[in-house]
Amino acid sequence: MNQVFKALSDPTRRQVLLLLRQGPMTAGELSEQFSVSKPTMSAHFAVLKEADLVHAEKAGKSIIYHLKLSVLEEALLGFTQSFGLGVQAPRRKKEVAR
């Protein structure tokens, strides 16, 4: 969970995740959206991959990034539950002895 929140602490990385909600994008397409150097964007991508928030797929000379929304959802759910907030997992009904 710490890696997820480290990744989310930067506004550029949050914006990358918002862009990826629209669908997979290449590293070049993502980089075009920001006024930072390619090495800086590569560092942001590395943090997102380390947190398992994105999946990188090589396609020829391009790298295509995919959002792993389930990882983000699980981290946020775990965080809210640690404070007693959010949706609790449904409790199992006890089986009645017959």
Backbone as numpy.savetxt, mean C-alpha at the origin, in Angstrom:
# Nx Ny Nz CAx CAy CAz Cx Cy Cz
3.49 -3.57 10.44 2.66 -2.38 10.44 3.53 -1.12 10.44
4.69 -1.17 11.10 5.57 0.00 11.14 6.02 0.41 9.75
6.33 -0.57 8.90 6.77 -0.25 7.53 5.65 0.41 6.73
4.42 -0.02 6.96 3.28 0.58 6.26 3.15 2.04 6.67
3.23 2.32 7.96 3.06 3.70 8.39 4.26 4.57 8.01
5.44 3.98 7.94 6.60 4.72 7.44 6.34 5.12 5.99
5.83 4.18 5.20 5.53 4.46 3.79 4.47 5.54 3.66
3.46 5.49 4.52 2.35 6.45 4.45 2.72 7.82 4.99
3.85 7.93 5.68 4.22 9.20 6.30 4.64 10.26 5.28
4.92 9.85 4.06 5.38 10.80 3.05 4.25 11.14 2.07
4.01 12.44 1.82 2.91 12.81 0.92 3.10 12.33 -0.52
4.33 12.24 -0.98 4.56 11.73 -2.35 4.14 10.28 -2.45
4.50 9.48 -1.45 4.13 8.06 -1.48 2.62 7.89 -1.35
1.97 8.73 -0.55 0.50 8.66 -0.46 -0.12 8.99 -1.81
0.44 9.97 -2.51 -0.09 10.33 -3.82 0.13 9.20 -4.83
1.26 8.52 -4.75 1.51 7.36 -5.62 0.42 6.31 -5.40
0.10 6.04 -4.14 -0.94 5.05 -3.84 -2.29 5.49 -4.38
-2.60 6.78 -4.27 -3.86 7.29 -4.83 -3.91 7.11 -6.34
-2.80 7.38 -7.00 -2.75 7.20 -8.46 -2.94 5.73 -8.83
-2.34 4.84 -8.06 -2.45 3.41 -8.35 -3.84 2.86 -8.08
-4.66 3.58 -7.33 -6.06 3.14 -7.13 -6.79 3.12 -8.46
-6.35 3.94 -9.41 -6.99 4.00 -10.74 -6.59 2.81 -11.60
-5.51 2.14 -11.23 -5.04 0.98 -11.99 -3.53 0.96 -12.05
-2.96 -0.14 -12.53 -1.51 -0.26 -12.63 -0.92 0.84 -13.51
0.28 1.28 -13.14 0.98 2.31 -13.91 2.47 1.97 -13.94
3.13 2.41 -15.01 4.57 2.20 -15.09 5.28 3.21 -14.19
6.52 2.90 -13.88 7.33 3.82 -13.08 7.44 5.17 -13.77
7.58 5.16 -15.07 7.66 6.41 -15.84 6.39 7.23 -15.76
5.24 6.56 -15.90 3.96 7.26 -15.81 3.77 7.89 -14.44
4.16 7.15 -13.41 4.05 7.69 -12.06 5.01 8.86 -11.85
6.24 8.69 -12.31 7.26 9.73 -12.11 6.88 11.04 -12.79
6.19 10.94 -13.92 5.76 12.14 -14.64 4.83 13.02 -13.81
4.18 12.45 -12.83 3.21 13.17 -12.01 3.87 14.03 -10.92
5.19 13.90 -10.77 5.90 14.56 -9.67 7.08 15.35 -10.21
7.42 16.41 -9.49 8.55 17.25 -9.91 9.79 16.92 -9.07
10.11 15.62 -9.03 11.31 15.15 -8.33 12.11 14.28 -9.29
13.36 14.02 -8.94 14.22 13.24 -9.82 13.79 11.76 -9.86
14.23 11.07 -10.89 13.94 9.64 -11.00 14.55 8.83 -9.86
15.79 9.15 -9.43 16.33 8.43 -8.27 15.50 8.63 -7.00
14.94 9.82 -6.83 14.08 10.09 -5.67 12.81 9.24 -5.76
12.23 9.17 -6.96 11.04 8.35 -7.14 11.36 6.87 -6.92
12.52 6.43 -7.38 12.93 5.04 -7.16 13.01 4.73 -5.68
13.50 5.69 -4.90 13.57 5.50 -3.45 12.17 5.39 -2.86
11.25 6.20 -3.34 9.85 6.12 -2.87 9.25 4.76 -3.23
9.50 4.30 -4.46 8.98 2.99 -4.88 9.55 1.88 -4.00
10.82 1.99 -3.64 11.46 0.97 -2.80 10.80 0.91 -1.42
10.48 2.06 -0.86 9.81 2.09 0.45 8.42 1.47 0.35
7.71 1.78 -0.72 6.37 1.20 -0.91 6.44 -0.32 -1.09
7.45 -0.79 -1.82 7.62 -2.24 -2.01 8.00 -2.91 -0.69
8.88 -2.28 0.07 9.31 -2.83 1.35 8.13 -2.97 2.31
7.20 -2.04 2.23 6.00 -2.09 3.07 4.95 -3.03 2.49
5.22 -3.60 1.32 4.33 -4.54 0.63 3.03 -3.87 0.20
3.08 -2.55 -0.03 1.89 -1.82 -0.47 1.73 -1.84 -1.99
2.83 -2.13 -2.69 2.77 -2.22 -4.14 3.50 -3.48 -4.59
3.11 -3.93 -5.77 3.78 -5.06 -6.42 4.39 -4.53 -7.70
5.66 -4.83 -7.94 6.35 -4.39 -9.15 6.48 -5.55 -10.11
6.10 -5.32 -11.34 6.15 -6.35 -12.38 6.97 -5.82 -13.55
7.98 -6.55 -13.96 8.79 -6.14 -15.10 8.09 -6.51 -16.39
8.03 -5.54 -17.29 7.45 -5.76 -18.62 8.40 -5.13 -19.64
9.29 -5.93 -20.16 10.31 -5.40 -21.07 11.26 -4.49 -20.29
11.37 -3.26 -20.75 12.23 -2.29 -20.06 11.48 -1.51 -19.00
10.18 -1.71 -18.89 9.35 -0.96 -17.94 9.09 -1.77 -16.68
8.80 -1.05 -15.62 8.33 -1.67 -14.39 6.92 -1.15 -14.16
5.99 -2.08 -14.00 4.60 -1.73 -13.78 4.28 -1.96 -12.31
3.73 -0.93 -11.68 3.37 -1.01 -10.26 1.88 -1.24 -10.11
1.55 -2.12 -9.17 0.17 -2.46 -8.84 -0.04 -2.18 -7.35
-1.18 -1.61 -7.01 -1.52 -1.36 -5.62 -1.97 -2.66 -4.95
-1.47 -2.90 -3.75 -1.91 -4.06 -2.96 -2.79 -3.52 -1.84
-4.02 -3.20 -2.21 -4.95 -2.55 -1.30 -5.23 -3.38 -0.05
-5.22 -4.71 -0.19 -5.52 -5.56 0.96 -4.49 -5.37 2.07
-3.24 -5.14 1.74 -2.20 -4.92 2.75 -2.48 -3.63 3.50
-2.84 -2.59 2.76 -3.17 -1.30 3.38 -4.39 -1.44 4.28
-5.41 -2.12 3.80 -6.62 -2.31 4.59 -6.32 -3.07 5.88
-5.54 -4.12 5.79 -5.20 -4.91 6.98 -4.42 -4.09 8.00
-3.48 -3.28 7.53 -2.68 -2.45 8.44 -3.55 -1.42 9.13
-4.42 -0.78 8.38 -5.29 0.24 8.97 -6.30 -0.38 9.93
-6.82 -1.54 9.57 -7.76 -2.23 10.45 -7.06 -2.65 11.74
-5.87 -3.19 11.63 -5.10 -3.58 12.82 -4.80 -2.38 13.70
-4.48 -1.26 13.09 -4.18 -0.04 13.84 -5.41 0.44 14.60
-6.55 0.50 13.93 -7.76 0.98 14.61 -8.19 0.01 15.70
-8.03 -1.28 15.47 -8.42 -2.25 16.49 -7.50 -2.19 17.70
-6.25 -1.78 17.51 -5.34 -1.68 18.66 -5.78 -0.57 19.61
-6.61 0.35 19.13 -7.17 1.41 19.97 -8.62 1.14 20.34
-9.08 -0.05 20.02 -10.46 -0.41 20.35 -11.48 0.24 19.42
-11.04 0.65 18.25 -11.92 1.30 17.28 -12.16 0.37 16.11
-13.13 0.70 15.29 -13.34 -0.05 14.06 -14.21 -1.26 14.23
-14.25 -2.03 13.20 -15.10 -3.21 13.14 -14.37 -4.38 13.78
-15.04 -5.05 14.65 -14.49 -6.25 15.27 -14.81 -7.45 14.39
-13.94 -8.42 14.41 -14.20 -9.66 13.68 -15.40 -10.34 14.31
-16.27 -10.93 13.50 -17.44 -11.60 14.07 -17.03 -12.75 14.98
-17.75 -12.86 16.08 -17.46 -13.95 17.03 -18.18 -15.21 16.56
-17.52 -16.31 16.80 -18.13 -17.59 16.43 -19.15 -17.99 17.49
-20.22 -18.56 17.01 -21.23 -19.07 17.94 -20.72 -20.37 18.54
-20.95 -20.53 19.81 -20.56 -21.79 20.45 -21.51 -22.87 20.00
-20.92 -24.02 19.71 -21.77 -25.14 19.30 -22.46 -25.71 20.51
-23.71 -26.05 20.33 -24.50 -26.63 21.39 -24.27 -28.14 21.41
-23.93 -28.67 22.57 -23.70 -30.12 22.69 -25.01 -30.86 22.50
-24.97 -31.90 21.72 -26.19 -32.66 21.46 -26.13 -34.00 22.08
